Amino acid sequence: MRIPIGPGAVHVERYGFGDRPVVLLHGFGTSGFLWRNVAPALPLGRVTAFAADLFGWGESDRSLEADYGVGAQADYLDRALTVLRVARADVVAVDLGCAVALSLAARRPARVRSMVLINPGDPSALRGDDFAALKRLAARHLLDASRGMLGAATLLGPILEKSVARAGAMPPALVGRYAAPFVGRDGMRHLMQVERAINDQALADVSWEKIAAPVLVVRGDSDSWVAPDVAAMLASRLPHAEHRRMAGAARLVPEDAPAALAELLREWIGPETQAG
């Protein structure tokens, strides 16, 4: 589906026909395609899952004038949920998508029934080591990447490959799939535009104690982008949060361990969370 949100439209894949909406958010360098092996394994008779491409990513529209920062993405998601007639949803997010989910929960708490935050970045330093790596790669390869057939795969490839626990989970064809929206000079310019839009201070005004939704913070034990204590630290700030570790998975848990993640989500979206 294509959902109008103001400066353009966001692309959303819908799975299931249940009464309980679940929103699936990707992070930096990926798209809603990240959830292709997780969403179909959810209890689709009970839930309807929406895997969204954040504005400017995947198959969603892009605009030279649009804001692609965390707060703007939360606003776009809020508008998309209005169009979809989703009053309240469980939000499941990976890395940078976690910041969008937290921003939405802080701005529109009634929208968020619960959250599952997978490998969130440091809320006070969202531009982590992956952003530094992208800047280094761009300084070295930007011109070649803008001219070559592989486009942004030259820049995103090393980051995506380091975001999984085993090499086979991120083959070249999958890197190409994630990098496809950023082919050519315009594509590379857009990639750097969305990169620059991420601000370390995007969550600086969040009142953590006011986020009332139940939260599950999950860390893949093999995530090498974010310090091991960040997930536990974030869980300690939130009033209704718990922290779990997932063995054998790095940042992109939906690529590394889709079956285990789907089982975790089926447990989380059980009747015991509805009262929250």
PEBELJO-V940649 format. One record per run of one state. SS is the DSSP state (H for helix, E for strand, C for the rest). FROM is the first residue (numbers start at 1). TO is the last residue. If there is no record, write none. Layout:
SS/FROM/TO + SS/FROM/TO
This chain:
C/1/1 + E/2/4 + C/5/8 + E/9/16 + C/17/19 + E/20/25 + C/26/31 + H/32/35 + C/36/38 + H/39/41 + C/42/46 + E/47/52 + C/53/69 + H/70/83 + C/84/88 + E/89/94 + C/95/95 + H/96/107 + C/108/108 + H/109/111 + E/112/118 + C/119/128 + H/129/147 + C/148/152 + H/153/161 + C/162/166 + H/167/169 + C/170/171 + H/172/182 + C/183/183 + H/184/196 + C/197/207 + H/208/210 + C/211/213 + E/214/220 + C/221/229 + H/230/237 + C/238/240 + E/241/246 + C/247/252 + H/253/256 + C/257/257 + H/258/268 + C/269/270 + H/271/273 + C/274/276
